[in-house]
Amino acid sequence: MFKSALLVAASIVVGAGAVQLLHAAGSPPLYTVAEINVKDRAAYEKELPAVLKVIKDGGGEYLAGGFDKAKLDYGAPAVANRYVIVRYDSTDAYNKTWNGGLKKWVDDIAEKNIAGFRLISVEGVEQK
């Protein structure tokens, strides 16, 4: 009886793990575009390593960006001097990163008047 109970418990654990894995595999990636108007570049660069660690620890992959690296191709003038694109495996991964330190960092930088932010998230599409 004990052996059967152990087998059932192990099956439940393995099944729950498989469901989580399948759910994550079925989720599209999420891309964030940060539009940042840096007012104090020296102070911003001093604070930057902390947020890069939060993003990396949350599974974010820094894809593109930096100071004066964006080019306006069409439309209204750009409102920022720094643009950054980060990829997360899922919306859940981004939300965990946002709530796990990224929002606090953004709020702190804005409150210190080092930079202003606009963050946009875009769900990825399946590549065929």
N, C-alpha and C positions, 0 to 999 in steps of 0.2 A: 504494500500500500504506500509506504513512504517513497519507494522508488518511483511509483506511478505519479505521485504528487510532485516529486522533483522533476520528472520528465514533463509534466504539464506546465509547471512554472517556467522551466527552461524554454519550452516552446512558445509561451506567451512573451517572454523577454525577446527571443529571436524574432518572433513575428512583429512585435512592436518596433524593433529596430529596422526591420525590413520595410515596414510602412513608412517610417520616417525617411529612410533612404530613398524610397520611391517618390515620396512627396517632394523631397529636395531635388531629385533628378527631373521631376516634371515641372518645376518652377523655372520661368524664364529669368535670365539675369536682369539686374537693374543697373542702370547707368545714372550717375549723378553729374550734373554740370553746375559748378560753382562759379558764380559771377561775383568777383570780389573787387571792391574799390578800396585799395590800400591807401591809407592816408599817411601812415608813418612806417615806411618800408623797413627801417632798422629794427623797430619794435616788433613788427610783424615777423621778420626773419628770425628774430630771437625766439618767438613763440612757436614757429613752424614745426620744429622737430617733435614737439609734443603731439600735435594733431596728426602728423604723418604716422606716428606710432599707434595712435588710436585707430586710424584707418586701416593700417596693416594688420593690427591685432584683431580687427573685426572682419578680416577677410577681404578688405577692399584692395583693388589693384589700380594703382595710379597709372592711367593710360596716357594722358596728355596734359600739357598746361605749363604755366609759369608766368613770369612777368613779361608783358609785351610780346607774347608768343601768338596771340590770336589776331586774325586779320578779318576786317569787315569786308564781306563780299557783296552784300546787298542790304538795303534797309536803313532804318534809323541808326544814328551813331551809337557806337558802343558806350556803355555807361561804366565800364570797369577797366582796370589796368592789369587784371590777373584773371585768367579763366583756367579751371581745372576740371578734368573729366576722370571719374573714378568708376570702376566696374565692381559690382557685388554679385555674388552667385544667385542671390534672390532678394526679394523685397524684405523678407524676414531678416536676412543678414544685415541689410542696410538699417532696418529699424532697430535692431539690436545695437548696432554701432552708434546710431544717432542717440539712442537713449542711454547708451553706456559711456558717454563722454564727449561725443562729437558736438551735440547741442550745447553742452556747458561751455566747451571751448569757443564756439561761435559766439555765444552770448557774452562771454568774458571779453573777447576781442572787440565786439561791437560796443560794449559798455565802456571800455577803456578808450573808445574813439580811435582805435588803431585802424579799423577797416569796417566797411559796410558789406553786407552779404545778400545775395539772392541765390537760393539753391533750388534747382529743378531736378526732379527725378523722372526717368523715362524707362518704362519696361521694355526689355529687349524682345525681339521677334525671332521666331524659329527660322533658322537658315535652311533652305531647301536646295 
